[in-house]
Structure formats: C-alpha cells, structure tokens
Amino acid sequence: MKVAIINRSDLRGGAALSSYRLMHALRHEGVDASMLVCDAVGSDTHVTNYAHPLLDKYHFLAERLQIFCNNGFSRENLFKVDTADWGRDLSHHPIVQDADVVLLNWINQGAMSLDSIARICRSGKPVVWIMHDMWNCTGICHHAYDCERFKQACGACVYLASQSSTDLSHRSWRNKKVLYAMPNLHFVSVSNWLADKCRHSSLLGAKKVEVIPNTMPVESFTYARKPNADIGLLPDVKVIAMGAARLDDPVKGFDILIDTTRYIREHRPQLAHKLHLMLFGDIRDASLLQQLALPYTHLGTIRNHQIADVLSHADILLSTSLYESFGATLFEGQAAGCVPVTFGNGGQADIVNHLSTGYIARYKSCEDVANGIEWAVTTSIDRAMLHNEVVNRFSPQVVARRYIDYLSSLL
C-alpha cells in the first residue's frame, strides 16, 4: 500500500509532529508512506517539500488579506480562522498520483485549497482527512468555543465581528458542503470529543467519522522517577509539570493555574508546602509568573527530545487548557509515569480514566483542580501502569495497525 500524507509542515506544530510520527509508524509496519509539505523543517528523505517559498508566501498572504478585509481590518483574530481558498494544486504531483490513499492533515494558511482537494478526489482514490481541530466542521474557525452556529450554516461569525448571515464564514461553509459531497472523501477524528462535535455539525453530521488517536514515541519515555536532588529540591516535594508552546496563550488557562495556586496556598497550606511547579514553554507576559502562589521553576522553551527528561522529574502532569482536541502532553506525561490532572472539555477523556489513571476536574473550577492535585499526591498510582496504558493504546504499532485496517477497508 502506498500512502501520501499531506500536511503544511513536517515538524512545526502538533499536527505536523503527529503526521510525521504516523508516517514512520506506517513505514515500520510495511506501508510505503511518505509526506508532502510546503514547510519542511527536517531533512528526512521520506518528506518532500512541494512549495516554492515565494509561491507559498503568496498563498499565505492572499488568504490573510482576504480575512483581514472581511473582519473589519482587525488583527485580533487574524490567525484563528482559515478559508482554504488559496493553496497549491497537488493532484498532478507524482507522490499523489502514485499513492493508493491520500491522507490530508492540517492544510491551512495557504498550504492547500478546497478546490485542490476536490481535484485529488476526482482521481477516484480514497482521500482521508485526519482532523486535529474543529476547522473541518465549521465555516472558518479552528475552535468554536461556545458558538454553536456550526450546527446550522455558520454566518454572523464572532471572529469576523459580523452580523451578516452570508459573511465569509458562511461562504466557506458552502464551499466545504460542496466538497464533502464527494463520495471518496472520508474523515478521521483524533478524539471522541472531536468526533462528537462533527456529529452535531451541519457539515459532517451525516458523514461517518472514524476515531483513531494520534500516536506517540512511547519508546522515548521511561517511567522511572529521577531524584529531586537532581533539580535541587528536597526529597518529599511533589513536582507538578505543566507545559505548552506558549504558556500564556489564553486557551491554556494560565489564569486558572494562578487561581489554583492561590486557592491551595490559602485553603490547603499543608499541601502547598509539598508542591513545586515545573513549567516549560514560552511566555510573553513573564510578570504572570510572579502571580503564582506556589514555588516554581520556569525552564523556558524546550526541545521535543527534552520533554521525556523533564517529565521524569515530575509526579503530576497538569493541564488547565480550556479545550484539547486530543491532549498530547497528557499522554506524554502518562508515558513518563506522571499522574495527569486536567479538565474534560476535549479529548482528555480518551486518555484519562477518572480516579484510575488520572483526575478530570470540573470545567474551569480551580477548587476541583486543587482536589485533583491533592488526589494525585495522596493516591498511590504505579508509574509503570501509567506508562503501559500509553503503550497499549497509543504506541506507533497499535495506531499504525488501526490505520492499516481502516485504509484497507476503503480500498
């Protein structure tokens, strides 16, 4: 079986890493898989860069200008939406033509257009769109938050500050509706939460959506806990790790983390004395760190290969994100033997079994996040068991076999 995986980048961003790992997982299982990207970061011989830098920049800027002209010339939400009106036509690319199946991933910001996807579909071969966020089931936004207009036909989009029912979001919704009518276009969701959003959407409600999780390099993680002395902490201190590409991205809920630390300090001082936060990732407003009411270490931005070592010094993996389509850091934490504490407004429930392999707190409740942290501190959970949960459900071999069975059924 020959599989072409298309994504904007090979290594830049969560969807890129997931696509890259899937490619190698499939190759390990005997599938002739390769990637097509327009933003190649690495030098993998199985990854082909299809875009000329100037043409790629043209498509990117043309789409941003289109959005800018339709949102009242505001930069506030300029990168929270995409139209896929611009992008390269890959239907004649040799890798696409030779493939038995084409897997689309994150193709936004000028990487591919809906028209170019339709041209690939006209070849008759199965085209599978792996969805990493809500963009496929909305008009233009990647996450709808509390908006439910994607259940009708979008329009009057909050990201455009629009009152028109026929605005850019509705026009993009119409274009997707036409494309999705093609019978050989199929959809895979990385989580049950996202699949449920699709089932309630006007675009994908009538389509079958397969659920196959992302894979992760489990072999890179060890569940053995390294001593606190390595990082200058007393032996009885419990380390809470929390990371993101940008910690103070509004969706990551850093304000909830601040409120949680204050709640613990005020209402559970005995617990507070046992805790130390280990934060990793960029932060634009460093003054927010000073508002934390628990001792902390900020490691700054770390590379992917460093995450396993960081988590081997932690006991708890905390996520206060307002949503996660899947939640990669959660299963990275589990693979390292950390107990996850998180909200359940997303794909977290696919990873965390409440009060067994972690704690799912009430949404936006700093008090219940504190409950989860206390539960994780006081409950004896075997780190090897957490690691093996990830091996059994998200290892490259497991996920690759699920994809092979699914793609074979389409062929």
Contacts in CASP RR format, 6 or more apart in sequence:
PFRMAT RR
TARGET T0000
AUTHOR 0000-0000-0000
METHOD contacts of the structure
MODEL  1
MKVAIINRSDLRGGAALSSYRLMHALRHEGVDASMLVCDAVGSDTHVTNY
AHPLLDKYHFLAERLQIFCNNGFSRENLFKVDTADWGRDLSHHPIVQDAD
VVLLNWINQGAMSLDSIARICRSGKPVVWIMHDMWNCTGICHHAYDCERF
KQACGACVYLASQSSTDLSHRSWRNKKVLYAMPNLHFVSVSNWLADKCRH
SSLLGAKKVEVIPNTMPVESFTYARKPNADIGLLPDVKVIAMGAARLDDP
VKGFDILIDTTRYIREHRPQLAHKLHLMLFGDIRDASLLQQLALPYTHLG
TIRNHQIADVLSHADILLSTSLYESFGATLFEGQAAGCVPVTFGNGGQAD
IVNHLSTGYIARYKSCEDVANGIEWAVTTSIDRAMLHNEVVNRFSPQVVA
RRYIDYLSSLL
1 31 0 8 1.000
1 32 0 8 1.000
1 100 0 8 1.000
1 101 0 8 1.000
1 404 0 8 1.000
1 407 0 8 1.000
1 408 0 8 1.000
1 411 0 8 1.000
2 31 0 8 1.000
2 32 0 8 1.000
2 33 0 8 1.000
2 98 0 8 1.000
2 99 0 8 1.000
2 100 0 8 1.000
2 101 0 8 1.000
3 26 0 8 1.000
3 31 0 8 1.000
3 32 0 8 1.000
3 33 0 8 1.000
3 34 0 8 1.000
3 99 0 8 1.000
3 100 0 8 1.000
3 101 0 8 1.000
3 102 0 8 1.000
3 103 0 8 1.000
3 407 0 8 1.000
4 33 0 8 1.000
4 34 0 8 1.000
4 35 0 8 1.000
4 36 0 8 1.000
4 95 0 8 1.000
4 96 0 8 1.000
4 98 0 8 1.000
4 99 0 8 1.000
4 101 0 8 1.000
4 102 0 8 1.000
4 103 0 8 1.000
5 19 0 8 1.000
5 22 0 8 1.000
5 23 0 8 1.000
5 33 0 8 1.000
5 34 0 8 1.000
5 35 0 8 1.000
5 36 0 8 1.000
5 103 0 8 1.000
5 105 0 8 1.000
6 35 0 8 1.000
6 36 0 8 1.000
6 37 0 8 1.000
6 90 0 8 1.000
6 96 0 8 1.000
6 102 0 8 1.000
6 103 0 8 1.000
6 104 0 8 1.000
6 105 0 8 1.000
6 107 0 8 1.000
6 111 0 8 1.000
6 112 0 8 1.000
7 15 0 8 1.000
7 16 0 8 1.000
7 19 0 8 1.000
7 20 0 8 1.000
7 35 0 8 1.000
7 36 0 8 1.000
7 37 0 8 1.000
7 105 0 8 1.000
7 106 0 8 1.000
7 107 0 8 1.000
7 111 0 8 1.000
8 15 0 8 1.000
8 16 0 8 1.000
8 37 0 8 1.000
8 38 0 8 1.000
8 39 0 8 1.000
8 106 0 8 1.000
8 107 0 8 1.000
8 108 0 8 1.000
8 109 0 8 1.000
8 110 0 8 1.000
8 111 0 8 1.000
9 16 0 8 1.000
9 37 0 8 1.000
9 38 0 8 1.000
9 39 0 8 1.000
9 40 0 8 1.000
9 41 0 8 1.000
10 16 0 8 1.000
10 19 0 8 1.000
10 20 0 8 1.000
10 35 0 8 1.000
10 37 0 8 1.000
10 39 0 8 1.000
10 40 0 8 1.000
10 41 0 8 1.000
10 42 0 8 1.000
10 44 0 8 1.000
10 47 0 8 1.000
11 17 0 8 1.000
11 20 0 8 1.000
11 41 0 8 1.000
11 42 0 8 1.000
12 39 0 8 1.000
12 41 0 8 1.000
13 245 0 8 1.000
14 132 0 8 1.000
14 328 0 8 1.000
15 105 0 8 1.000
15 106 0 8 1.000
15 132 0 8 1.000
16 37 0 8 1.000
16 105 0 8 1.000
16 106 0 8 1.000
17 304 0 8 1.000
17 328 0 8 1.000
18 105 0 8 1.000
18 130 0 8 1.000
18 132 0 8 1.000
18 190 0 8 1.000
18 214 0 8 1.000
18 215 0 8 1.000
18 328 0 8 1.000
19 35 0 8 1.000
19 103 0 8 1.000
19 105 0 8 1.000
19 106 0 8 1.000
19 130 0 8 1.000
20 35 0 8 1.000
20 44 0 8 1.000
20 47 0 8 1.000
21 214 0 8 1.000
21 215 0 8 1.000
21 216 0 8 1.000
21 217 0 8 1.000
21 396 0 8 1.000
22 33 0 8 1.000
22 103 0 8 1.000
22 214 0 8 1.000
22 215 0 8 1.000
22 399 0 8 1.000
22 400 0 8 1.000
22 403 0 8 1.000
23 33 0 8 1.000
23 34 0 8 1.000
23 35 0 8 1.000
23 46 0 8 1.000
23 47 0 8 1.000
24 33 0 8 1.000
24 46 0 8 1.000
24 396 0 8 1.000
25 215 0 8 1.000
25 396 0 8 1.000
25 397 0 8 1.000
25 399 0 8 1.000
25 400 0 8 1.000
25 403 0 8 1.000
26 33 0 8 1.000
26 400 0 8 1.000
26 403 0 8 1.000
26 404 0 8 1.000
27 33 0 8 1.000
27 46 0 8 1.000
28 396 0 8 1.000
28 397 0 8 1.000
28 400 0 8 1.000
29 397 0 8 1.000
29 400 0 8 1.000
29 401 0 8 1.000
29 404 0 8 1.000
31 400 0 8 1.000
31 404 0 8 1.000
33 46 0 8 1.000
34 46 0 8 1.000
34 47 0 8 1.000
34 48 0 8 1.000
34 95 0 8 1.000
35 44 0 8 1.000
35 46 0 8 1.000
35 47 0 8 1.000
35 48 0 8 1.000
36 47 0 8 1.000
36 48 0 8 1.000
36 50 0 8 1.000
36 90 0 8 1.000
36 93 0 8 1.000
36 95 0 8 1.000
36 96 0 8 1.000
37 47 0 8 1.000
37 48 0 8 1.000
37 49 0 8 1.000
37 50 0 8 1.000
37 51 0 8 1.000
37 111 0 8 1.000
38 49 0 8 1.000
38 50 0 8 1.000
38 51 0 8 1.000
38 56 0 8 1.000
38 88 0 8 1.000
38 110 0 8 1.000
38 111 0 8 1.000
39 49 0 8 1.000
39 51 0 8 1.000
39 56 0 8 1.000
39 111 0 8 1.000
40 47 0 8 1.000
40 48 0 8 1.000
40 49 0 8 1.000
48 95 0 8 1.000
50 88 0 8 1.000
50 90 0 8 1.000
50 93 0 8 1.000
51 88 0 8 1.000
51 111 0 8 1.000
55 88 0 8 1.000
56 88 0 8 1.000
56 110 0 8 1.000
56 111 0 8 1.000
59 86 0 8 1.000
59 87 0 8 1.000
59 88 0 8 1.000
59 110 0 8 1.000
59 111 0 8 1.000
60 86 0 8 1.000
60 109 0 8 1.000
60 110 0 8 1.000
62 86 0 8 1.000
62 110 0 8 1.000
63 82 0 8 1.000
63 83 0 8 1.000
63 85 0 8 1.000
63 86 0 8 1.000
63 109 0 8 1.000
63 110 0 8 1.000
64 78 0 8 1.000
66 83 0 8 1.000
66 85 0 8 1.000
66 86 0 8 1.000
66 168 0 8 1.000
67 78 0 8 1.000
67 81 0 8 1.000
67 82 0 8 1.000
67 83 0 8 1.000
67 140 0 8 1.000
67 168 0 8 1.000
68 74 0 8 1.000
68 75 0 8 1.000
68 78 0 8 1.000
70 160 0 8 1.000
70 162 0 8 1.000
70 167 0 8 1.000
70 168 0 8 1.000
71 77 0 8 1.000
71 78 0 8 1.000
71 81 0 8 1.000
71 159 0 8 1.000
71 160 0 8 1.000
71 161 0 8 1.000
71 162 0 8 1.000
71 168 0 8 1.000
72 160 0 8 1.000
72 161 0 8 1.000
74 161 0 8 1.000
77 159 0 8 1.000
77 160 0 8 1.000
79 109 0 8 1.000
80 141 0 8 1.000
80 142 0 8 1.000
80 143 0 8 1.000
80 159 0 8 1.000
81 140 0 8 1.000
81 141 0 8 1.000
81 142 0 8 1.000
81 157 0 8 1.000
81 159 0 8 1.000
81 160 0 8 1.000
81 169 0 8 1.000
82 108 0 8 1.000
82 109 0 8 1.000
82 110 0 8 1.000
82 135 0 8 1.000
82 140 0 8 1.000
82 142 0 8 1.000
83 140 0 8 1.000
83 168 0 8 1.000
83 172 0 8 1.000
84 107 0 8 1.000
84 108 0 8 1.000
84 110 0 8 1.000
84 112 0 8 1.000
84 113 0 8 1.000
84 114 0 8 1.000
84 117 0 8 1.000
84 172 0 8 1.000
84 175 0 8 1.000
85 113 0 8 1.000
85 114 0 8 1.000
85 172 0 8 1.000
85 175 0 8 1.000
86 110 0 8 1.000
86 113 0 8 1.000
87 110 0 8 1.000
87 111 0 8 1.000
87 112 0 8 1.000
87 113 0 8 1.000
87 116 0 8 1.000
88 111 0 8 1.000
88 112 0 8 1.000
88 113 0 8 1.000
88 116 0 8 1.000
89 113 0 8 1.000
89 115 0 8 1.000
89 116 0 8 1.000
89 119 0 8 1.000
90 96 0 8 1.000
90 112 0 8 1.000
90 116 0 8 1.000
90 120 0 8 1.000
91 97 0 8 1.000
91 116 0 8 1.000
91 119 0 8 1.000
91 120 0 8 1.000
91 122 0 8 1.000
91 123 0 8 1.000
96 102 0 8 1.000
96 120 0 8 1.000
97 123 0 8 1.000
99 125 0 8 1.000
100 125 0 8 1.000
100 126 0 8 1.000
100 411 0 8 1.000
101 125 0 8 1.000
101 126 0 8 1.000
101 127 0 8 1.000
101 128 0 8 1.000
101 407 0 8 1.000
101 410 0 8 1.000
101 411 0 8 1.000
102 120 0 8 1.000
102 125 0 8 1.000
102 126 0 8 1.000
102 127 0 8 1.000
102 128 0 8 1.000
103 128 0 8 1.000
103 129 0 8 1.000
103 130 0 8 1.000
104 112 0 8 1.000
104 117 0 8 1.000
104 127 0 8 1.000
104 128 0 8 1.000
104 129 0 8 1.000
104 130 0 8 1.000
105 129 0 8 1.000
105 130 0 8 1.000
105 132 0 8 1.000
106 132 0 8 1.000
107 117 0 8 1.000
108 135 0 8 1.000
108 142 0 8 1.000
114 175 0 8 1.000
114 176 0 8 1.000
114 179 0 8 1.000
117 127 0 8 1.000
117 179 0 8 1.000
117 185 0 8 1.000
118 178 0 8 1.000
118 179 0 8 1.000
118 182 0 8 1.000
120 127 0 8 1.000
121 127 0 8 1.000
121 179 0 8 1.000
121 182 0 8 1.000
121 184 0 8 1.000
121 185 0 8 1.000
122 182 0 8 1.000
124 184 0 8 1.000
125 184 0 8 1.000
126 184 0 8 1.000
126 186 0 8 1.000
126 407 0 8 1.000
126 410 0 8 1.000
126 411 0 8 1.000
127 182 0 8 1.000
127 184 0 8 1.000
127 185 0 8 1.000
127 186 0 8 1.000
128 186 0 8 1.000
128 187 0 8 1.000
128 188 0 8 1.000
128 406 0 8 1.000
128 407 0 8 1.000
128 410 0 8 1.000
129 136 0 8 1.000
129 185 0 8 1.000
129 186 0 8 1.000
129 187 0 8 1.000
129 188 0 8 1.000
130 188 0 8 1.000
130 190 0 8 1.000
130 212 0 8 1.000
131 137 0 8 1.000
131 187 0 8 1.000
131 188 0 8 1.000
131 189 0 8 1.000
131 190 0 8 1.000
131 194 0 8 1.000
131 198 0 8 1.000
131 209 0 8 1.000
131 325 0 8 1.000
132 190 0 8 1.000
132 325 0 8 1.000
132 326 0 8 1.000
133 142 0 8 1.000
133 143 0 8 1.000
133 194 0 8 1.000
133 325 0 8 1.000
134 141 0 8 1.000
134 142 0 8 1.000
134 143 0 8 1.000
134 144 0 8 1.000
134 150 0 8 1.000
134 194 0 8 1.000
134 197 0 8 1.000
134 325 0 8 1.000
135 141 0 8 1.000
135 142 0 8 1.000
136 176 0 8 1.000
136 187 0 8 1.000
136 198 0 8 1.000
136 203 0 8 1.000
136 204 0 8 1.000
137 150 0 8 1.000
137 197 0 8 1.000
137 198 0 8 1.000
137 201 0 8 1.000
137 203 0 8 1.000
137 204 0 8 1.000
137 205 0 8 1.000
138 144 0 8 1.000
138 150 0 8 1.000
138 154 0 8 1.000
138 169 0 8 1.000
138 173 0 8 1.000
138 201 0 8 1.000
138 203 0 8 1.000
139 150 0 8 1.000
139 154 0 8 1.000
139 155 0 8 1.000
139 157 0 8 1.000
139 169 0 8 1.000
139 170 0 8 1.000
139 172 0 8 1.000
139 173 0 8 1.000
139 176 0 8 1.000
139 203 0 8 1.000
140 154 0 8 1.000
140 157 0 8 1.000
140 159 0 8 1.000
140 168 0 8 1.000
140 169 0 8 1.000
140 172 0 8 1.000
141 147 0 8 1.000
141 150 0 8 1.000
141 157 0 8 1.000
141 159 0 8 1.000
141 169 0 8 1.000
143 251 0 8 1.000
143 323 0 8 1.000
144 150 0 8 1.000
144 197 0 8 1.000
145 322 0 8 1.000
145 323 0 8 1.000
147 158 0 8 1.000
149 155 0 8 1.000
149 156 0 8 1.000
149 157 0 8 1.000
149 169 0 8 1.000
150 197 0 8 1.000
150 201 0 8 1.000
150 202 0 8 1.000
150 203 0 8 1.000
151 200 0 8 1.000
151 201 0 8 1.000
151 202 0 8 1.000
152 202 0 8 1.000
153 165 0 8 1.000
153 170 0 8 1.000
153 173 0 8 1.000
153 174 0 8 1.000
153 202 0 8 1.000
154 169 0 8 1.000
154 170 0 8 1.000
154 172 0 8 1.000
154 173 0 8 1.000
155 162 0 8 1.000
155 164 0 8 1.000
155 165 0 8 1.000
155 166 0 8 1.000
155 167 0 8 1.000
155 169 0 8 1.000
155 170 0 8 1.000
155 173 0 8 1.000
156 162 0 8 1.000
156 163 0 8 1.000
156 164 0 8 1.000
156 165 0 8 1.000
156 167 0 8 1.000
157 167 0 8 1.000
157 168 0 8 1.000
157 169 0 8 1.000
157 170 0 8 1.000
159 169 0 8 1.000
160 167 0 8 1.000
160 168 0 8 1.000
160 169 0 8 1.000
162 168 0 8 1.000
162 169 0 8 1.000
164 170 0 8 1.000
173 202 0 8 1.000
173 203 0 8 1.000
176 203 0 8 1.000
177 203 0 8 1.000
179 185 0 8 1.000
180 203 0 8 1.000
180 204 0 8 1.000
180 207 0 8 1.000
186 208 0 8 1.000
186 210 0 8 1.000
186 410 0 8 1.000
187 198 0 8 1.000
187 204 0 8 1.000
187 207 0 8 1.000
187 208 0 8 1.000
187 209 0 8 1.000
187 210 0 8 1.000
188 209 0 8 1.000
188 210 0 8 1.000
188 211 0 8 1.000
188 212 0 8 1.000
188 406 0 8 1.000
189 195 0 8 1.000
189 198 0 8 1.000
189 209 0 8 1.000
189 210 0 8 1.000
189 211 0 8 1.000
189 212 0 8 1.000
190 211 0 8 1.000
190 212 0 8 1.000
190 213 0 8 1.000
190 214 0 8 1.000
190 325 0 8 1.000
190 326 0 8 1.000
191 211 0 8 1.000
191 213 0 8 1.000
191 325 0 8 1.000
191 326 0 8 1.000
191 346 0 8 1.000
191 347 0 8 1.000
191 350 0 8 1.000
192 211 0 8 1.000
192 347 0 8 1.000
192 349 0 8 1.000
192 350 0 8 1.000
193 325 0 8 1.000
193 345 0 8 1.000
193 346 0 8 1.000
193 347 0 8 1.000
193 348 0 8 1.000
193 349 0 8 1.000
193 350 0 8 1.000
194 325 0 8 1.000
194 326 0 8 1.000
194 346 0 8 1.000
194 347 0 8 1.000
195 209 0 8 1.000
195 211 0 8 1.000
198 204 0 8 1.000
198 205 0 8 1.000
198 207 0 8 1.000
198 209 0 8 1.000
199 205 0 8 1.000
199 209 0 8 1.000
210 406 0 8 1.000
212 399 0 8 1.000
212 402 0 8 1.000
212 403 0 8 1.000
212 406 0 8 1.000
213 326 0 8 1.000
213 350 0 8 1.000
213 393 0 8 1.000
213 394 0 8 1.000
213 399 0 8 1.000
214 326 0 8 1.000
214 328 0 8 1.000
214 394 0 8 1.000
214 399 0 8 1.000
215 394 0 8 1.000
215 395 0 8 1.000
215 396 0 8 1.000
215 398 0 8 1.000
215 399 0 8 1.000
215 400 0 8 1.000
216 328 0 8 1.000
216 331 0 8 1.000
216 332 0 8 1.000
216 335 0 8 1.000
216 390 0 8 1.000
216 394 0 8 1.000
216 395 0 8 1.000
216 396 0 8 1.000
217 396 0 8 1.000
218 335 0 8 1.000
218 387 0 8 1.000
218 390 0 8 1.000
218 391 0 8 1.000
218 394 0 8 1.000
218 395 0 8 1.000
218 396 0 8 1.000
220 305 0 8 1.000
220 308 0 8 1.000
221 308 0 8 1.000
221 311 0 8 1.000
221 312 0 8 1.000
221 332 0 8 1.000
221 333 0 8 1.000
221 335 0 8 1.000
221 336 0 8 1.000
221 337 0 8 1.000
221 387 0 8 1.000
221 390 0 8 1.000
222 308 0 8 1.000
222 312 0 8 1.000
222 336 0 8 1.000
222 387 0 8 1.000
223 335 0 8 1.000
223 336 0 8 1.000
223 337 0 8 1.000
223 383 0 8 1.000
223 384 0 8 1.000
223 386 0 8 1.000
223 387 0 8 1.000
224 312 0 8 1.000
224 383 0 8 1.000
225 312 0 8 1.000
225 313 0 8 1.000
225 315 0 8 1.000
225 337 0 8 1.000
225 383 0 8 1.000
226 312 0 8 1.000
226 313 0 8 1.000
227 235 0 8 1.000
228 234 0 8 1.000
228 235 0 8 1.000
228 237 0 8 1.000
228 239 0 8 1.000
228 313 0 8 1.000
229 235 0 8 1.000
230 313 0 8 1.000
231 239 0 8 1.000
231 278 0 8 1.000
231 297 0 8 1.000
231 313 0 8 1.000
233 239 0 8 1.000
233 276 0 8 1.000
236 274 0 8 1.000
237 274 0 8 1.000
237 275 0 8 1.000
237 276 0 8 1.000
238 274 0 8 1.000
238 275 0 8 1.000
238 276 0 8 1.000
238 315 0 8 1.000
238 316 0 8 1.000
238 377 0 8 1.000
239 275 0 8 1.000
239 276 0 8 1.000
239 277 0 8 1.000
239 278 0 8 1.000
239 313 0 8 1.000
239 314 0 8 1.000
239 315 0 8 1.000
239 316 0 8 1.000
240 275 0 8 1.000
240 276 0 8 1.000
240 277 0 8 1.000
240 278 0 8 1.000
240 314 0 8 1.000
240 315 0 8 1.000
240 316 0 8 1.000
240 317 0 8 1.000
240 318 0 8 1.000
240 373 0 8 1.000
241 278 0 8 1.000
241 279 0 8 1.000
241 280 0 8 1.000
241 310 0 8 1.000
241 311 0 8 1.000
241 313 0 8 1.000
241 314 0 8 1.000
241 316 0 8 1.000
241 317 0 8 1.000
241 318 0 8 1.000
241 333 0 8 1.000
241 338 0 8 1.000
242 257 0 8 1.000
242 277 0 8 1.000
242 278 0 8 1.000
242 279 0 8 1.000
242 280 0 8 1.000
242 317 0 8 1.000
242 318 0 8 1.000
242 319 0 8 1.000
242 320 0 8 1.000
243 279 0 8 1.000
243 280 0 8 1.000
243 281 0 8 1.000
243 329 0 8 1.000
244 252 0 8 1.000
244 281 0 8 1.000
244 321 0 8 1.000
244 329 0 8 1.000
245 281 0 8 1.000
245 282 0 8 1.000
246 252 0 8 1.000
246 281 0 8 1.000
246 282 0 8 1.000
246 283 0 8 1.000
246 284 0 8 1.000
247 254 0 8 1.000
247 279 0 8 1.000
247 281 0 8 1.000
247 282 0 8 1.000
247 283 0 8 1.000
247 288 0 8 1.000
248 254 0 8 1.000
248 283 0 8 1.000
248 284 0 8 1.000
248 285 0 8 1.000
248 288 0 8 1.000
250 322 0 8 1.000
251 321 0 8 1.000
251 322 0 8 1.000
251 323 0 8 1.000
252 320 0 8 1.000
252 321 0 8 1.000
252 322 0 8 1.000
253 320 0 8 1.000
253 321 0 8 1.000
253 322 0 8 1.000
254 283 0 8 1.000
254 288 0 8 1.000
254 320 0 8 1.000
256 320 0 8 1.000
256 364 0 8 1.000
256 366 0 8 1.000
256 369 0 8 1.000
257 292 0 8 1.000
257 318 0 8 1.000
257 320 0 8 1.000
258 288 0 8 1.000
258 291 0 8 1.000
258 292 0 8 1.000
258 293 0 8 1.000
259 366 0 8 1.000
260 320 0 8 1.000
260 366 0 8 1.000
260 369 0 8 1.000
260 370 0 8 1.000
260 373 0 8 1.000
261 277 0 8 1.000
261 292 0 8 1.000
261 293 0 8 1.000
261 294 0 8 1.000
262 293 0 8 1.000
262 366 0 8 1.000
263 366 0 8 1.000
263 367 0 8 1.000
263 370 0 8 1.000
264 271 0 8 1.000
264 272 0 8 1.000
264 275 0 8 1.000
264 293 0 8 1.000
264 294 0 8 1.000
264 370 0 8 1.000
264 373 0 8 1.000
265 272 0 8 1.000
265 293 0 8 1.000
265 294 0 8 1.000
266 293 0 8 1.000
267 370 0 8 1.000
268 370 0 8 1.000
268 374 0 8 1.000
271 370 0 8 1.000
271 373 0 8 1.000
271 374 0 8 1.000
271 377 0 8 1.000
272 293 0 8 1.000
272 294 0 8 1.000
274 377 0 8 1.000
275 294 0 8 1.000
275 295 0 8 1.000
275 373 0 8 1.000
275 377 0 8 1.000
276 294 0 8 1.000
276 295 0 8 1.000
276 296 0 8 1.000
276 297 0 8 1.000
277 292 0 8 1.000
277 294 0 8 1.000
277 295 0 8 1.000
277 296 0 8 1.000
277 297 0 8 1.000
278 296 0 8 1.000
278 297 0 8 1.000
278 299 0 8 1.000
278 310 0 8 1.000
278 313 0 8 1.000
278 314 0 8 1.000
279 289 0 8 1.000
279 296 0 8 1.000
279 297 0 8 1.000
279 298 0 8 1.000
279 299 0 8 1.000
279 300 0 8 1.000
280 298 0 8 1.000
280 299 0 8 1.000
280 300 0 8 1.000
280 301 0 8 1.000
280 302 0 8 1.000
280 307 0 8 1.000
280 310 0 8 1.000
281 299 0 8 1.000
281 300 0 8 1.000
281 301 0 8 1.000
281 302 0 8 1.000
282 300 0 8 1.000
282 301 0 8 1.000
283 289 0 8 1.000
283 298 0 8 1.000
283 300 0 8 1.000
289 296 0 8 1.000
289 298 0 8 1.000
299 310 0 8 1.000
302 310 0 8 1.000
307 332 0 8 1.000
308 332 0 8 1.000
308 335 0 8 1.000
308 336 0 8 1.000
311 317 0 8 1.000
311 332 0 8 1.000
311 333 0 8 1.000
311 335 0 8 1.000
311 336 0 8 1.000
311 337 0 8 1.000
311 338 0 8 1.000
312 336 0 8 1.000
314 333 0 8 1.000
314 336 0 8 1.000
314 338 0 8 1.000
315 338 0 8 1.000
315 339 0 8 1.000
315 376 0 8 1.000
315 377 0 8 1.000
316 338 0 8 1.000
316 339 0 8 1.000
316 340 0 8 1.000
316 341 0 8 1.000
316 373 0 8 1.000
316 376 0 8 1.000
316 377 0 8 1.000
317 329 0 8 1.000
317 330 0 8 1.000
317 332 0 8 1.000
317 333 0 8 1.000
317 334 0 8 1.000
317 336 0 8 1.000
317 338 0 8 1.000
317 339 0 8 1.000
317 340 0 8 1.000
317 341 0 8 1.000
318 340 0 8 1.000
318 341 0 8 1.000
318 342 0 8 1.000
318 369 0 8 1.000
318 373 0 8 1.000
319 327 0 8 1.000
319 329 0 8 1.000
319 330 0 8 1.000
319 340 0 8 1.000
319 341 0 8 1.000
319 342 0 8 1.000
319 343 0 8 1.000
319 348 0 8 1.000
320 342 0 8 1.000
320 343 0 8 1.000
320 369 0 8 1.000
321 327 0 8 1.000
321 342 0 8 1.000
321 343 0 8 1.000
322 343 0 8 1.000
322 345 0 8 1.000
322 364 0 8 1.000
323 345 0 8 1.000
323 346 0 8 1.000
324 330 0 8 1.000
324 342 0 8 1.000
324 346 0 8 1.000
324 347 0 8 1.000
324 348 0 8 1.000
325 346 0 8 1.000
325 347 0 8 1.000
326 347 0 8 1.000
326 350 0 8 1.000
326 351 0 8 1.000
327 347 0 8 1.000
327 348 0 8 1.000
327 351 0 8 1.000
330 340 0 8 1.000
330 342 0 8 1.000
330 348 0 8 1.000
330 351 0 8 1.000
330 352 0 8 1.000
331 351 0 8 1.000
331 390 0 8 1.000
331 394 0 8 1.000
333 340 0 8 1.000
333 386 0 8 1.000
334 340 0 8 1.000
334 351 0 8 1.000
334 357 0 8 1.000
334 386 0 8 1.000
334 387 0 8 1.000
334 389 0 8 1.000
334 390 0 8 1.000
335 386 0 8 1.000
335 387 0 8 1.000
335 390 0 8 1.000
335 391 0 8 1.000
336 387 0 8 1.000
337 383 0 8 1.000
337 384 0 8 1.000
337 386 0 8 1.000
337 387 0 8 1.000
338 383 0 8 1.000
338 386 0 8 1.000
339 357 0 8 1.000
339 358 0 8 1.000
339 359 0 8 1.000
339 376 0 8 1.000
339 379 0 8 1.000
339 381 0 8 1.000
339 386 0 8 1.000
340 348 0 8 1.000
340 351 0 8 1.000
340 352 0 8 1.000
340 357 0 8 1.000
340 358 0 8 1.000
340 359 0 8 1.000
341 358 0 8 1.000
341 359 0 8 1.000
341 361 0 8 1.000
341 369 0 8 1.000
341 372 0 8 1.000
341 373 0 8 1.000
341 375 0 8 1.000
341 376 0 8 1.000
342 348 0 8 1.000
342 352 0 8 1.000
342 359 0 8 1.000
342 360 0 8 1.000
342 361 0 8 1.000
343 360 0 8 1.000
343 361 0 8 1.000
343 362 0 8 1.000
343 363 0 8 1.000
343 364 0 8 1.000
344 352 0 8 1.000
344 360 0 8 1.000
344 361 0 8 1.000
344 363 0 8 1.000
345 363 0 8 1.000
348 360 0 8 1.000
349 360 0 8 1.000
352 358 0 8 1.000
352 359 0 8 1.000
352 360 0 8 1.000
354 360 0 8 1.000
355 375 0 8 1.000
357 381 0 8 1.000
357 385 0 8 1.000
357 386 0 8 1.000
357 389 0 8 1.000
358 376 0 8 1.000
358 381 0 8 1.000
359 371 0 8 1.000
359 372 0 8 1.000
359 373 0 8 1.000
359 375 0 8 1.000
359 376 0 8 1.000
361 368 0 8 1.000
361 369 0 8 1.000
361 371 0 8 1.000
361 372 0 8 1.000
362 368 0 8 1.000
392 398 0 8 1.000
END
